[in-house]
Amino acid sequence: MMATNAKADITLLLEGTYPFVRGGVSGWVHQIIQGLPQFTFGLIFIGSKSDDYDGQKYSLPDNVVHLECHYLWDNLDKSPPKACQGNSQYFQKAQKLQEWFKSPGADYDEELVQQLFKGLGKASGCTTEEFFYSEAAWEQICASHQRFCPDSSFINYIWTMRTMHAPLFKLAAIAHQQQHTTGIFHSMSTGYAGFLGAMIRNLTGRPFILTEHGIYTKERKIDLQSIFIKEHRDYLSDAPDKGMEYYDQLWVSYFESLGRLIYCNSNPIISLYERNRQRQIADGADATRTKVIPNCMKIEQFITLREQRSDKIPLVIGLLGRIVPIKDIKTFIRAMRSVVSKLPDAQGWLIGPEEEDPAYVLECKSLVNNLGLENNVRFLGFQKISDILPQLGLLVLTSISEAFPLVILEAYASGIPVVTTDVGGCREIVEGNGEEDRALGCAGSVVPMADPEATAHACIQLLTDESKWYAAQRTGINRVERYYTEDILLSNYAQIYTEALES
């Protein structure tokens, strides 16, 4: 694994993505690095536990000069308690920051935040031992519990607070190592990676850029409560799960607070589509710092795929994505039951890796059997997209959460209309963004989440109405060629990086 002392122009802060996870944000990161060879890049990867990642999924381009990996839940200190007095002044300052978190309209105190960051993990401020074992920490936790949730379990509250804050000390150690660095820092999310960026910005004064592919706190509301919280809580305690609804919400509020702090330290604050930009502003981002740069793609490699298409519209409906709950694969399968009742020869292909959630994959395959779709729904696993796209008549996304899915643009460039749920930037991509774009028409259909019948109806309409299908195909091709070329994306980020490096 690469680890050098080379100084990078841009250091990317990557939480659970590149280069150890394939697709999505990771593919975007690889695209940016490859497309901007005039800059050198460093990578700081932040993962959960080292065992959760099975080697690199990407070969690093030559302009990556540094890679370091940190795992927030490895080697947690479970040594015997060591009672100490603790720095009461530091905890009082931390309490002031907590009050700011709970007062969205309050002014941001940059000096206070800098003092807290400089002291986090240091003997002059608050060490890990002081946070876990000091009288000052105990007094603050007791006071907070009494003030905010006196009727809830005190034991659960203690462990929630400890689990929330333990990673911050590891992030502080990373940030303090960057104090003599040059260049700029760029995070792909708020959360822990964004917190690291905010801390580095305060310690070094170096520019910090934030690009949110999805809104971190929104995504945590979907998946953190059911999976992330329970896994992470178990690393530090044996606290029972009963009655944890309040604490699940506490986690969400925690990440919302971190997000607000990160927005105060980021410039620019980039989103992929207008709906998310408005969400960022509502969550505390300064509107003057926000901007939209959509995902884009290299179109040339997909133009040849159009030439491989059959003259007849294939009765093949494809979903390209991981077989995981957030993609709502079960709605796709149920929709296929209705499609097949009208079009018995229709095929539904599920194209994507299955290793992330084996139990869910088994549930999906069982549903296929229970609905009698064994001959119509196929699990193809990971495939070369160039082999799959020419065979599809429709691309379908049934996700309950997306940001700005690149796979829709790939479908357009390949000549395939799309049926998608109304999540993330999907409606903008299908129906257009702005008057000029909308004038091109619709490149498919947008349907409600978790609605198999609406999904099936949209698929049947497109597959059985050639004029509608071909109109959607033309719109998709025109839209992607006009607004979503890779050159547009790379030009935007080259300008942002250049301006930041010159500041």
Secondary structure, DSSP 4 states (H G I P E B T S, - for coil): -----PPPSEEEEEES-TTTS-STHHHHHHHHHHH-TTS-EEEEEEES-GGG--S-SSPPPTTEEEEEEEETTSS---PPP--B---HHHHHHHHHHHHHHT-TTSPP-HHHHHHHHHHBTSTTSB-HHHHHHBHHHHHHHHHHHHHH-TTS-HHHHHHHHHHHHHHHHHHHHHHHTTTT--SEEEES-SHHHHHHHHHHHHHH---EEEEESS-HHHHIIIIIIIIIHHHHHHHH-----TT-HHHHHHHHHHHHHHHHHHHHT-SSEEESSHHHHHHHHHTT--GGGEEE----B--HHHHHHHHTS-SSPP-EEEEES-SSGGGTHHHHHHHHHHHHHH-TT-EEEEES--SS-HHHHHHHHHHHHHTT-TTTEEE--S--HHHHGGG-SEEEE--S--SS-HHHHHHHHTT--EEEES-TTHHHHHH-SSHHHHTT--SEEEE-TT-HHHHHHHHHHHHH-HHHHHHHHHHHHHHHHHH-BHHHHHHHHHHHHHHHHH-
